[in-house]
């Protein structure tokens, strides 16, 4: 290695060596423990960002560390390549989504290779490749056969101007993102996966995921939303039908004084038909179609409603109670209808208070008085029943069981378990996605595409306008096909699958990416699965992770895999954040668009420094990884991202931190270069017990092995591991390489050992530089073929003192003793030391002076 840190040459050299040698390619090996390490694969948006760098650096440290620990490590990479941004690019830049996608993949792949990530590129998958999405279609058909894929009507975001469905992220303040026209809710027929069939298993399975962060499991539990209660039928006054409600608080049913339906409820319109309230009901329903459902369900939203003109009968009180529509009741939750108990539910209380509806006490606190006429808020806790007929005086828990029994005995209802989770709607009126393999025939109905005809290829000759529904519907050669059953005229399904489908099983395909007869090869996927460590953003805590868990269980039930859960351990890394700069005239500015004095380079006006927040293109508080590679190199960028904050915390960007990290690597280079002539050639180790001058440095190296190993293994404490490496580097830098001639071999051994340990332990973090330094140390093989060092617990735990031994006032030796050594032990060790005995030959000992814990001075007879 030439003197200095020529990171560009070093990194290019070792990246080429790694690629040509195929060192990161892996196969199943039953003689080794396996470890499947996976970071969430990226969407090919054009360039990697600092969030990618941090995420993938975390995974790469683990992959390299585990290989050196003897594991057979699978560490693959691929591309979540379908999605709406490609269609947007087609409109904005006049480029086909496929070309845009694959050009982005090529650029980002090159960036990842320049970062030195140890991926097995032989396993690369791209979900827009027919060789991949063929198997997504195959799985769809298998789920369809089992009744887990079905078609039904659902409510979607609809833009009348564009004549198309909009994704939630395309609705901004109730308006279409393209033309700012009002977005309405519309019922469309689409395809669904019956994820609810696995609701209980998805919920109970969370208990076994000990390697997942508890907040993520809580989010999934809440999303699945299991509730135990009762379904109760409220007959409609003057009609044959009944409204069924689900409640977890059947103990409050005697306080139900009105009912509320979701505006989307199937009976919402018919209940008001022919009444004086009909027009008002229609207007309210139309207005609610334009409201955001998440906002409608928020606790702080103002309660709104309208009377339908219809009544229901409370089955326990036999009272006629009015039926209203309410903005805060959603069709997706429960049955889309609720019994309103304003005395025991705050939302119902606010609604009743606003519209002057009856409030009747049903459950009151055991130790407090409540009055219907003066009640100021609902009491939602446990208590004792009042005004509840034969159940009056019962406690809430006892009453819930008794009332459930009564409802079942009288045929008025039944115990029930309800889930907030709803089936997964996968239909998208988009082009750039996986075609749904279904054909519609007037004679035969819905016909699955035969397996031998897969894949249904996405056509290339398509016009993308974002108007008039799915672009595929306009491609006659794609739509018009013969029916596979009768041969008559038929048409293809023109919706494509939600891109979450692609990412719900890609980790299975990585285990056998070249399987030709099925999505996976059983022996290979069962060797590698589950993923031992999954790494990604917490924003995917619910949907992606829940869908991946569902798919794994469904594929298991198809007999393709044997695991129940896809990811044994999960790390959700924090965001990369930086302060924002905003010019009063030119808006947000890039860091390089603001000078050293904090002024906009374009107009000279002072730029306002905003709060530190997640890096984003819109706020322009971004750092381009390509710029870092050019200025500092990949190892510095990786090391800083890992040192600046624990992985699970947000990382606050610091230019000074990058500079400091770069200087640290230069120091490591100099430790090797400046003392290369002093380094000891590998011969045999010197036992620790015989080390004197190098004893403390050797122990420090051993202690660093322990700290770094445990920090990487246990809790991804990379920042403290790197801090330990910095401490070791400081100790090496302070080490005195010049000493007594008879200590030279001792010093050489300890210095060489500590430096080698430093380079090995640093190698997962800064792999290019450490490969180069290893070669500079005359090692003939890759550093990553070197076994991870071990430590001796006895050495690192021993508490010792260094005792200087003098003969007639001159230092002749040093000995290490237990910190508990008393004066007699110090005296005995000094007199027994071989070096001291050489100096005492033919001399008589006059006296021995002991300074506790520090020094022994042996005075000979001739110097008394």
N, C-alpha and C positions, 0 to 999 in steps of 0.2 A: 504494500500500500504506500503510495506516495505520501510525503509528509503533509499533514493537514487533513481536513474533512471534505473530500470531494464527493459529496453525497450523490450528485447526479450520476457520476460514473459508477460509483459503488452500487447504487440501486438498480441501474440498468443492467449491470453485470450479473447481479445475483437473480434478478427476475428472469433473465434469459437462461441462466443455469437451472433454476427451478422448473421452468417450463420445458426445457429440452430433456431434463432427466425424468419428468413425470413424477416427481417426488411426492406430490400430494394426491395422486391417484390411489384409489383404495379398492380392495376386494374383500369379500367375506373371509374371515380367518377364525375358525373355531378354537384355535389355540391361544388367541389373544382376547382379553376383555374388550368389548366394543363400546364405542361412545359416539352417539349420533348428535352432532352439534349443528344447530340451524338458526340463522337469523331470518326474520321475515323477508321474503324476497321483494324487491322493489318494483314500483311502477316505472317503466322507462320514459321518464318525462323529458329527458334530454341531457341532463348533467347530474352527477351525484352532488349532494349538499353536505353540510357539516354534520347533520343528523345521521346521514348514511355513514360518514367516516367514523363517527363515534360508535354507532351500533356495530359496525363490522369490525372495528378494532377490538371491541370487547370480545366478540366471538373468536377473532383470530388469536388473541392471547390464550384463550382457553384451548383452542385446537392445537396450537404449537406446544403448549405446556403438557397436554395430555398425551400427545405423540411421544414426547420425551419421557413420559411416565410409563410408556409401554402399552398404551391403548391403541386399538385399531380405530382410527377416527374417521368418521364420515362427515365432511364439511362441504356441502354443495352450494351452488348458486344458480338462480334462474330468474325469470322475468314474468311479472304479473302484467302481461302485455295487452290484454283487452281493456277497453274502457272508453269513457266519454271524451277525455282530452284529445284522443286521436281524431275523433270526429270533429271536434272544435277546430283542430289544426287544419283539417281538410277544408273547412269553410274559410278560415282566416288566411291561410297561406296557399290554398289551391294545390295541396299535396295529398296524395292518397294516404289514408290511415296506415296501411301496411308499410308503405315506404317511410313515412314519418316514424313509425314504431321501430322498424329494423335499423334505420340510421341512428336512432337514439340508443338502441341496444349496443350497436357497434362502438359508439363513443363511450358509453358508460362502462362497457366491458373493459375497454382500454384503460379507463380511469381506475377501475378496481384493480387491474393488474399492476398499474403504476403505484398503487398503495401497498402492494406486496401481500395481499390477502391470500391465504393458503387454501384456495378453493380447488376442489376436484372438478375442473372444467370439462372433463369427459362426461360428466353427469348433467351438464347444463340443460335446462328445459325452458321453453318459451310457450306460454299457454295459448298464444295465437297461432302456433304451429299445428297443422292438421294432425301430425303424429301424436300430439298431446290432446287436442280437444276431441279427437276421435273417441278417446277413452272416457272423456266427460260425457259424451253422448251415450256411450255404452252403459255407463253407470246410471244415467237418467232412465234408460229403458229398463234396467234391472229394478230400479226403485218404482217405476211405473208398474211393472209386473207384480210387485209386492204391495201395491196400493199406497205407496209412500210418495208418489208423484201423481197429482190429479189437477183437474181444471175446474175453476169456479169464477164467479163474478166477484170483483173487489173494487174498492174506492181508490182512485188515483188522482194525482195532480194533473189537471188538463188545461192547456192553453188553446182557446178558440182561434186565435189569430194564427198560431203555428200549426194548429190541428195535430197536436202530438202530446204525448205524456211527458211530464217533466219530473226529473229526479228531485228529491227534497232539497238538494243543494242548489238546484236551479230556480228555486222559488225564493225571492228576496222581498220580504215585507209584503207577502201576498201577491206579488207581481212577477210576471215572467222576466227572467234575467236578460232575454234578448230584446223584447219589444216593449217591456213594462206594461203589458196589458194584464188585466186581472186574471188570476189563476183560480179555477173552480175545481171542486171535487166531482168526479165522474165515475160511474160504475162501468168497469170494463172486465171482460172475461180474460183470465190469465192462468198460468200454471203455478202450482204451489208444491212445496215439499212438506210432507206431514211430520214436521219436527216435533209436534205435540205428542206423537206416539212415543217419544223418548223423554218426555218431560220429567217423569219421576227418576229415570236413570240419570239424566243430565244433572238433576238436583242432587241425588244421593252420591253420585260419583265425585262431587266436589269434596266430600269429606275425606277421600283417599288421596287428594292432591296436596300432600304435605309440602311439596316443593314449589307451590304457587304462592304469590303474595296474598295475604288475607283480603286486602281491599278489592282485588280482582275477583276473588271468590264471592265476596259480598255483592259486588255488582252483578255477577251472574245469578246469584240466588234471587236478588231483587228482580232481575229481568224475567226469570222463570216464574217467580211470584206465586208460590203455592199458598193457597188459603183453604182452610178447613172450616166448613160451615154447613149451610142447608140451602136447598132450592125450595122456594115457596111459590105456590100458584095463587095469584090474585085474580079472581073471576072479573070479567068486564061487565059492568052493569048494563043490562038490557041486551047482551050479546052472548053468543055461545063460547067465544074464545076466552082465554085467560092470559094474563101477563105473568111470566115466570121471572123471578128475581133470584139472585144469589146473595146471601149475606153470611158474614161470620158472626153477626150479632143478633141471632134470632131471639135472644133474651130481651131485645128492645122492640119486638114486633107490635106490642100493644101501644107503642108511641108513634106508630106509622100513621100520619095524618094526611099524606098525599103521596103521589108517585111521580117520578121524573123519568122520562125516556130520553135517550140520545136523539138528536135531530135526525140521525141516519137510520133510526130504528124502522123496520119494515112497516110497522103500524102507525108511524108518526103522521102520515098524511091521511090514512083512511079513518083514523079516529075523529078527525075534525071535519071530514067530508059532510057537506050539507049543513054545517053549523055556522053561526055568526062569527066564529073564531077562525074559519078556514083560511081567509085571505091573510090574516096576521100570521098564522102557522106557516103558510107557504113562504111568506116573506122571510120569516125567521129561519126556516130551513135553508133557503137560498143564501142567506147571509152567512150562516154557519159553515156552508160548503167552502167559503173563501177564508175561513179562519184557520189558523194553525192549530192542529190538535194538541201538540205539546203545550202550547200556551193556554189553550182552553182548559187543560187538566191541571194547570199550576194552582197551588194552594192560594196564591194571592190574587188570582184573577177575579174581576168583579163578576158576581153571579148574575146571569141573565136567563130569562125563560119566557114562555108563553103558554097559556092555558089551552088545552086541545078541545075543550067542550065535552070531554068524555069523563066517565067515572069508573073506578074499580071498587071491589068489595074487599076490605081487610078480612081475611079468612078467620081470624081469631076474635075480632070485635064485631064482625058483620056490619061495620060502618061503611057507608058510601064515601069514598075519598076521591078528590079530583086528580086527574092525570095531566101533568105538565110536560113540556119539553124544556130541557136545561142545557146550557152551553157546556157545563163541566162534566156531563155524563157522556161517555164514549162508547160506541158500539163494540169496540175491540175488547173492552174490559167486562168480565162477567157476561151478562145476557144483554147488555145495552139498556137495561131498565133497573131502577132501584126503588126500594121502599124508602121514603124520606121520613127520618125520625129527628126532627129539629132539636129535640131536647137532648139528644145523645150523639149528634154529628154536627160539627161546626159548619161544614159547607151547607148542610140542610138548614141549619139555624139561620145562616146569613140569607139564604134563599127565602125562607119563610118570613123572616123579618122584613125583607124588601117588599114582598108581595102580600103581606098581611094574612098569612096562612096560619092555621091552628097549630099551637105548640102544646103537647101533652107530655107530662113526665112519665117515664117508663122505668128508668134505672137511676137511682140517686145514690150519692155517697153514704156510707154507713154512718159516718160521724159528722154530717153537716145537713143543714136544712136547705131545701130548694122550693121556690114558689113559681108556678107557671106564669104568673102575671108580672113577676119582676126579674125573671131569669135574664142574665146579661150575656151569657155564652153557653154553649152546649157542654154538658158533662160527658166526656168520652171514656172515662175509666170504668173499672169494675165497681160493682156496688150491690145494692139490694133492689128488688123489683117492687114497684108501686103501680097502682091502676092496672094491674095485669091479671085480673080474674083469679083463677085458682092458683096462679103462680106467684101472686103477691107475697112478699116477705122472703122469697127465695134469694139466695146469692146468685150472682151472674153466672158463675161456672155451672152450678147445679141446674139453674134454669135453662141454660142452653141445651143440656142433655134432655131435660124433661120436656121442653117444647119440641125438640127434634123428635122425640118418641111420639108425642101427641100428633104432630104433623103427619108422621108416617102411619100411625094407627087410623087417622081420619082420612087418609088419602089426599091431604092438602099439600104435601111436599115430602122431601126426603133429605137425609144427610148427603153431603156432596163435597167433593174436593175440586177446587177450581184453580186454574193456572193463568197467570197474566200472559204467559208465553202464547204467541199465535203462530200459525203455520207460516212458513217462509215463502213469500211471493217472489218467484224467480223470473217472471216475464218482463222483458224490457223491449220497448219499441225502438231499438237501436240497431245500427248496422254492425259496429265493431264489437262483436261478442260471439259466443258459441251458439250456432243455430240449434234450436230445439228440434229433435229428430221425430217429428210427428207430421202425418199427412191426413188431410180431411177429405173424405169421400162422401158424396151425397147418398150413396147406396150403403157403404160399409161403416160410415161414421168416422170415429177417431181411430186411425191406424198407425201403430208404431212403425218407424222405418226399420226394415229387416236388418239384423246385425251385419249380414254380409254386404250391405250397401253403405255401411259407415266407412269413413266419415261423411256427413252432409257438409260439403265444402262451401265455405263462405265465398260467394262470387266476387270477382274483382271489379267488374264493369258495373259500378253502381254510382248513382248521383246522390250526394249527401247535401241536404238543404236545411235540415232540422224542421221541415214543414211537411204536413200531409201524412203523418204517421211514419211507420217503419220504412226506411229506404228499400229494404228487401222486397216489400210488397209491390214495388214498381219494376222489379226485374222479372219479366215474364218467363225467361228461361229457367229461373230458379223456382218460381211459384208453381207453374203448371207442370204437373208430373202425372204419370199413370198411377192408379191405385195399386199398391203391392198385392192386394187380395183379389180384386176383380178385374183389374186391368183397365177399368174405365177412367174417365177424366177425374182428376183430383187436384188439390192444391196443398202446398207445403205450409206449415206454420211459419210465419214471418217474424215472430218475436225471437229474440236471442236471450240467452241465460244471463242472469245477474252475474257480474264478474266475481262476486263472493264464492260462486260455485267453483271457479277455477282454483281459488286459493284454499278451498276446503279439503283438498286431497293431494295437493302438489307434493307435500312431504312424503306421501306414500310412494309416489312415482319416482322420487329421487332414489329410493332404495333399489329400484330396478328400472332405470330409465329406458332401457333398450328392450324391454319385454314386448314381444310381438303378438302374443295370443290373448293377452288380458291386460288390464290396467297395471297390474303388478305381478311379479313372479313370487309365488308364495314363500318359498324357502328363503329368498333374499329379503323380502319385506319382513318376514318373521325373525330373521337374524338381526336386522337393524332397528326395527321398531320396538318400543316407542322412541320418539325423539327424547334424548336424555336431557338436553338443555335447549330451550327455545328462547329467543331474544327478540324483543320488538317493543314498539311504543304502546303505552297504556291506552291510547285511543282505540286500540283494537281489543280492549278487554272484554267486550261483550260480543259484538256481532261475529267478527272473524273467528275468535276462539270458540264461541258457542257453536257456530256452523261446522268448524273443523271437528269438534267433539261429536256432533251429531253424525257427520259423514263417517267418521271412524267407526262408530257403533253400527251404522247401517251397513258399511262395507264388511265389518266383522260378521254381521248376520247373513251376508251373502257368501260367507265362507272364504273370503280372500285374505283376511288378516286374523291374527289371534288376540290382539291387544284390545282392551276396552277403552283406553284413553290414549290420545296421540302424543301428549307432551308431559313428561314426568316432572320436569322443573321448568319454571318460567321466570325470566327476568324482564321486567319492564323498565327500560332505561329512561332517564330524564331527557329533557329537551336541551338543545344548545341555544343559549340566549345572548343577546347583545343589546346595548343601548341604541335608541333610534335618534336620527338627526332629521329635523324638519325645518325647511326654509320657509319663511312667510310667503315668499313669492313662488317658489318652485316645488313646494311640498316636500315629501320625504326624499332624503338624499342618501346615496351610498357613502360608506365611510371615506372612500377616496375622493368624493366630491365635496368634502369639507376640509379646509386647511387646518394647519396646526393651531391657529388662533380661534378655531370654531366657527369660521365664516364660510358661507356658500361660495364655492369657487366660481360659480357662474355670475352671481350678482354682487358678491361681497357683503351681503347682509348677514348678521349673526344668525346662526342656526340654533334652534332650540333643541337641547339635549333631552330626549324623552326617557321614559322608564325602560329598564332592561326587560326585554320580553323575547319570546321565541323568535328565532330568525325566520324571516319570511320575505318573499320577493316583493309583496305589496308594500311592506314597511321599509324595504331596502336595507335592512340591518343585517346584511349577509356577508359572509366571507367565502370567496370562491376557492374550493380545494385546489384547483389548478394553480392559483396564485401561490398558495402555500407550498405546493410541490416544487414550484420554480424557485421560491425564495429560501425554503428551509429543507425540503425533502420530505419523503413519506414518513420516515422514522420519527422525525420531530413532531409532525402533525399527529401521528398516532400516540406518541408518548404524552404530548400535552393533553389530548382529549382524555387520556386515562388517568393522568395525574391531577388534573384541575378539580375534579369532584368525584365522589363515589358514583358508580354507574346508575344507581336508582334515583339520584338527585339531578336537578337541573345544573347544567354547566354554564357558568358565566364567562363569556369570551374575554380574553385578555391578550393584547398584543405583547405586553411586557412578559406575560407568562410564556408565550411562544419563544421570545428571545431568550428567556432564562432556560427553557428546555433545550434550545439549540446549543447554548453555552455548556450545559451539562454534558451533552454528547461529545462536544469538542474536548472537554476535560477527560472523558474516558479514552478518547483517541490519544491524548497526550500521555496518559498514564502508561499506555502500551508503548508508544513511540519513544518517550524519553528514557525508559528504563529497559529497552529491549535487550541491551547487552548485559543487564543484571539478572535477567530471568533465568531460571534454572531449567536445564534440559530435563525432560522426563526421565527419571531413572527409578528410584524407589522412594516411597514416602518416608518421611522421618516421623516416627511415632510421636504423638502429642506429648507423651510423658517426658520425652527428651528435648522438647522445644523449650527454649528460654527466651531469646531475643524476639522470636516471632510468635511466641505463645499467645499474646493478647490479640494479634491480628488474625491468627488462625481461629481463635475462639470467636472473634467478631464475624468472620466469614461463615462459621458454623451457625451462629445465631441468626445471621441473615438468611441462610438456607431455610431455617425453621420459619422465620417470619414471612418470607416471600411465599413459601409453599403453602402455609396455612392461609395467608391472605388471599391467594388465588383460589385455593380449593374451597374454602368455607363460605365466604360471603362476597366474593368478587371485590375485595378491598384493594383494588389495583393502586389506588392513590397512596395507601400506606405501604404497599409492597414497594412502590417506586421510591417512596421516602426512605425505606430501609436500604435500598440500593444506593441512594445518595449518601447515606451515612457511611456505608461501607467504602464508597469511593473516597469520602473525606478521610477515613482511617488509612486507606492505602496511600493517599496523597501525603499524609502526615508521617508515614512510616519512615523511620531512619534506616536508609539502606547502607549507611556507613557505620561500622562498629568495630568491635574487637576482631582481629583476624580469625580467631578460633570460632567466632559466631557467624562468619560469612555464609556458610552452607545453611545454617539455621535460618538466617534472614532471607536468603535467596528462595529457600523452599516456601517459607510462609508468604512472602510477597507474591511469588508465582502462583501459589495455591489460591490466595485471596483474589488475585486479578482474574484467574481463570473462572473462579466461582462468580465473580461480578459479571463477566461476559456471558456466561451460561445463563445466569438468572435474568439478565437483561434481554436475552435473545427473543423471548416471546413478544416483548414490547417494541424492540427496535431490531427486527430480524436482519435487515440488510447489513447494517453496521456491524452487528455481532458476527455474522458470517465472515465478513472481511477481517475483523480483528482475530477471529479464530484461525483464519488462514495465516494471518500475520504472526500468530504464535506458533507457526509451523505445524499446525494440526492438518492432517491430510484428508479428513472426511468432513462432511457438513456438520455444523454444530448441532443440527437437529437430528442427527443420528447418534448424538451423545446422550447417554442416560442422564436424567435429571439427578442432581446430587442429593445425597442423603446427609443427615446430621446425627451426631452421637449425643443422646440426651444427657449423658454423664458429663460431657464436655461443656455443653451450653448451660447446664444448670449449676455447675460447681461455682461456689463463691470463693474466690481466691484473693490472696494479697501477694504483691511482688516484694520480695525481701532482697535488698541490696546487700551483698557480702563484701566486706573490705578486709584486706590483710595489711595491717600497719597503716590504715587510713587510705589505702588505694583500692579502688573498685577492682575486684578480681572475678566476680561472678554475680549471678542473680538466680534466685530460686523462687518458685511459686509454691505457696503453702495454703492450706485451708484457712479461711478467714478466722476460724476458731483457734488457730495455733497460738499457744502461749509461749513464754520466753524460753522454756526448756526445749520445746519443739523447734523453735527458731534456731537455738544454739546447736541442737543436734543435727538439723538439716544442713546448716552452714558448714559444720566440721566434716560432714559426710560427703559434701559436694566434691566431685572428681577434680574440677579445676582448682578449688581451694586446697585440696590435699596435695596437688602438685606444687603449689606455692609454699606449702608448709613443710615440704620434704627437708629433713635434716635441721629443722628449726624446732625450738621448744616454744610452747604456748605460755605466755605470761598471764594474760587474762582475756576474757571475752566480754565485750560491751554490747548489750542488747538494747536497741530502741524499739519498743513494742510496735508490731505491725509494719515496721519500716526498714530496719537496718541491723546488721550484725557486724561488728568490727572486731577482728581477731588481732590482738596485739602479741607479737612474738617476744620472747625473752630478751632479745638484743635491743628492743625498742622500749623497754619499760622505763 
